[in-house]
């Protein structure tokens, strides 16, 4: 199964919550193909994000969770972002910094640039992953977004991710680094009113929030964010150090407290998704 959808008993919010990078179904065949151990292979995973946002259906919003891990396939990349340094028979098609760094739709590396494989994988293997995982997930995501827009007049996707603490240590203007980074591609993917409301939902918990730096949103935000169609997408990145031991890839002592805090944030976002904000201008 490529994904899991958890629907609310009482669908009353136009918001969709999704986690494309917290999947941890590591097939034995994949583990046999990698040169990494079972611990290192998880370093690029948005570990436990699915658990942090699992209460979304309680507040009337559907939840979409990827099952397969990011090291196997990256659902926040375009299906044609194939890496010729990894996939045999693929020609380089212009400069793509994500692909060049090994972070295409089939990643070549995990965190800190550690190689996943000894050599290349076949083109057939890459295309099979895209057919069986990428396309089903994106059909489900597009379906949920369209369903919400048809039912409520607008849709708001909160694409939920986590970020390594070291990625934001130096991204502060003289103060402490942000704990949450919200990306709307500098206003292209969501209306200002919705971005303001999402930011406020996190700030009410005392969290330090930054916008679009260092993460402005990738494929999902760029593809599905269409404010002129009342279709809004915001990528949310949460500092992993808040809730997990990054080195051991396990929850820390604050995990349950952070989960409850994120639950309150979700409740606020789902509530204004019930119509408290005006529709974007056509």
N, C-alpha and C positions, 0 to 999 in steps of 0.2 A: 504494500500500500504506500503510495507516494505522499499522502497527506491525511489529516484528520480534521473534520469540521465538527465543532461542538456548537449546537444551536441553542438559543435561549428558549425556555418554555413560553415566555411572553416576549415576543419580538417587539420592542418599543423604542429602539434607537437606530438611527441611520449609520451608526459607527460600525466598522469592522476592525477587529484586532487580528493581526497576523504575525507569525514568527517563522520566517523562512530558514533560519540558520541554527535552530536549537534541536534539530533532529539528531538522534543518536542510535539509529538502527544500523549497526556496522555489520554487514554481511560477512560471513567467513571467507568467501571468495575475495572480497575486497581487502580484508585484513591480510590474506595470504599474498596479495599482489603488492602490498606496500612494504617499504624498507623501515617504516617507523613502527615503534611499539604501540600498544593499545592506549598508552597514556599520551604520548606525543601527538598521535593522530587527532586527538581531541582539542588541540591548542587553538584551532581557528573556529571552534564551535561556540555559538552563543549559549553556552551551557546554562541550563535551568531557566532560561527566559520563558519557556512554555509554562513552567510552574509559577513563575511570578505573575503571569497574566491570566492564569486559569480561571479566575473569578469573573471574567468578562461576561459570560452568558447569564450570570446572576443579575446583571444590570441591564439585560435586554439586548445585548450585542453579540453577534456571532463571532466565533473564534476559529481561525484557520492555522493549523500547525503542520509544518513539514515533518516528515518521518525520517528521511534520509539525511545523513550529515553533510555539512558544507564541504568537507574534504572530498566527498564523493561527487557532488554536483552543487554548483552555486546557483541558487534560484534567484539571486539578485543580480544576475548577468543576462545579457541577451543570449538567445540560443545559438547564435552564430559567432559568439566570441570564443572561437576555438584557437588553441595555442599550438602553432606548428612545432614548437620545441617539445611538445608532449604528444600530440596526436599525429600519427604517421599518415602521410598523404595529404596533409593540409598545407596550403600555400599561405604565406603571409599576405594579408590584405590591408595595406596601409599601417600606420603606427597607431596602436592602441595601448596606452600605458598600463591598463589593467592586465591585458594579455601578456605584454612584455615582461611584467613583473611576476608572471606565473599565476595570476589570479583571474583566469578566464572562467568560462562556464564549467569546464572540467579543470579544477585547480591542479597546478603542477607543484605548488608548495603550500605549507601551512604557515603558522606564525613563525616569525623570525627567519623566514626564507628557507625553512627545512624542506628538502625534497621529499615528495611522497613516494615516488617510484624510482627504480634503477634506470630505466630507459623510457621508451615510448609505449603508449597503448595504441591499439588499432583504431582506425576510423570507425569501424563497425561497433566497437565497444563504446566509443564516445557517443555515437548516434543512438545506440540502444538506451543509454542512460537518459539522453534528452527525450526520447520517445516515451519511456516508461515512467519518468519522474518529472522532468521539467514541464512538458506539455500538460500532463494531468493537473499539476499544481496550479499552473497559470490559467487553465480553463476554470478551475474551481475558484480562484481569486477573482477573475474577471466576472464570473457568474455571481458571486456574492456582491461585488461592487454594483453590478447592474441591477440586481434584485433590490438592493437597498435604495438605489436612486429611483427605481420605478415605484417603490412602495412609499418612500418618504419625501420624494422630490429632490433629494440630494444624498450623497454618500460621503463618508469621511473614513479613510483608511489610515489606521495607525500601524505602521510597519515597524515592528519591535525588534531591536537589536541590542547587543551589549558591546562595550568597547574596552580593550585592555587599558588599564590605568596608565601605563606608560605612554599611550597614544595621546593623552590629553594633559600630561604633566606640564608641558611647556606651552600650552595654549591658554594663557590667562593674561589679562592686562594689568599686571602688577599685583594681582591678588591670588586667591586660591583657584585652582583649575575648575572647570565646570564638572558637575556630576551627571548632567543630562545634556545631550546635544540634540536639538531638533532641526531637521533638514527639510526644507520645502523648495530646494533649488532656487533659493533667493527670490521667493515669491511666485515662481512659475507653476508650482504644484498645488498650492492651497491659497485660499483667500486670506488677507491680513486679519480679518476678524476671527477666523478659525485658528490661525496660528497663534494669535494673542490669547485665545481662550485655552488652548492646549498648554501653552507656556505657563499661564496662570495656574492651571490645575497642578502642575509640578511645583511651582513656587509656593503654593499654599502649604506644601509639606516641608518648606524650608530648604528645598534643593536649589543648588546653583545651576542655572540653565543658560546655555549658549545657543545661538542660532547659526546654522550652516557652516560653522568652522569648528573643527576640521572636517566635518562630515555634512555634506549638503544633500545627500540622497543619491542613490545609484539607479539601476535599471527600473526597479518597481516604481520609485517616485517619479522618474522621468516619463515612464510609459503610461501610468494610470492617473497621474495628476492632471486634471483638466478642469480648473476652476470655472471656466466659462460654460461648462456643461453641468455645473454644480456637483463636480466629482473631485474631491480633495484628497491629497495624500501627504502625510507627514511621516518622515522617518525619525524614529526615536532611538537614540543610543544611550544606554545606561552604563555608568562606570562599574565594571565588574568587581572592583575592590570593595564596593558597598556591601556585596552579598556573598562573595565567594573567595576561596583561596585559589588564586589564579595558578599558582605553581602546581598544586595538587588537583586542580579541577574538581573541587568539591565545595558544597555550601559552607559558609563560615558561621560563626555564632550569631551573626545579625540577620541571617537569612529570613527567618520567620517575621521579624520586625519589618524588614524591607518588603517582604511579600504583602504584608498587611498595608503598608504605606502605598505600594503600587496599586493595591486593590482600591484604596480611597481615591487615588488619581483616576483610575479607570471609571469609578462611579461618577466622578465629576464630568469626565469627558462624555460618557454615555448619556448623562443627564442633559447636557447642552445639545447632544445629538438627537434629543427628542423634540427639537424645534425651538429651543431657546434662542438660537441665532438666526438672523435673516438669511434667506437664500442669496447666493452670489448673483450678481447681475448677469443677465443673459448677454 
